[in-house]
Amino acid sequence: MSCQICGAKSGYYPLCKDCFKLRDKGEVTKCGHCGIWKKDAKPLCYECWLKEQDKKKKSSTYKKSKSEAEEDDFRKKFPSQCYLFHQLQF
């Protein structure tokens, strides 16, 4: 296995010796959501932070646009009559 921070060989461990020493100093921390190691003291990695920001943008009063609603509603895209007609042909 290689180190998740620097890419050096680390045996069975996710961090090498040098990065483990950085972890003890607090310069390397683990993400609170996904559990990967990262090289800063923030609680979330960049990807998880972006996901949290996206969730905050869509508040409870968020209304989907017409195209978003059509994409989510598969019943409108594929009406049940099409399924019945398609099944009768087989």
ChimeraX attribute file (.defattr): number of C-alpha atoms within 10 A of each C-alpha:
attribute: neighborCount
match mode: 1-to-1
recipient: residues
	/A:1	13
	/A:2	15
	/A:3	20
	/A:4	18
	/A:5	17
	/A:6	13
	/A:7	12
	/A:8	15
	/A:9	15
	/A:10	16
	/A:11	11
	/A:12	10
	/A:13	13
	/A:14	17
	/A:15	24
	/A:16	21
	/A:17	13
	/A:18	13
	/A:19	21
	/A:20	18
	/A:21	13
	/A:22	15
	/A:23	19
	/A:24	10
	/A:25	10
	/A:26	12
	/A:27	15
	/A:28	20
	/A:29	22
	/A:30	18
	/A:31	20
	/A:32	13
	/A:33	12
	/A:34	11
	/A:35	11
	/A:36	14
	/A:37	20
	/A:38	20
	/A:39	17
	/A:40	15
	/A:41	14
	/A:42	15
	/A:43	14
	/A:44	21
	/A:45	21
	/A:46	12
	/A:47	12
	/A:48	15
	/A:49	15
	/A:50	12
	/A:51	10
	/A:52	12
	/A:53	11
	/A:54	11
	/A:55	10
	/A:56	10
	/A:57	9
	/A:58	11
	/A:59	9
	/A:60	7
	/A:61	6
	/A:62	8
	/A:63	10
	/A:64	11
	/A:65	8
	/A:66	8
	/A:67	9
	/A:68	10
	/A:69	12
	/A:70	13
	/A:71	11
	/A:72	11
	/A:73	11
	/A:74	10
	/A:75	10
	/A:76	11
	/A:77	10
	/A:78	10
	/A:79	10
	/A:80	11
	/A:81	9
	/A:82	10
	/A:83	10
	/A:84	10
	/A:85	10
	/A:86	10
	/A:87	9
	/A:88	8
	/A:89	6
	/A:90	5
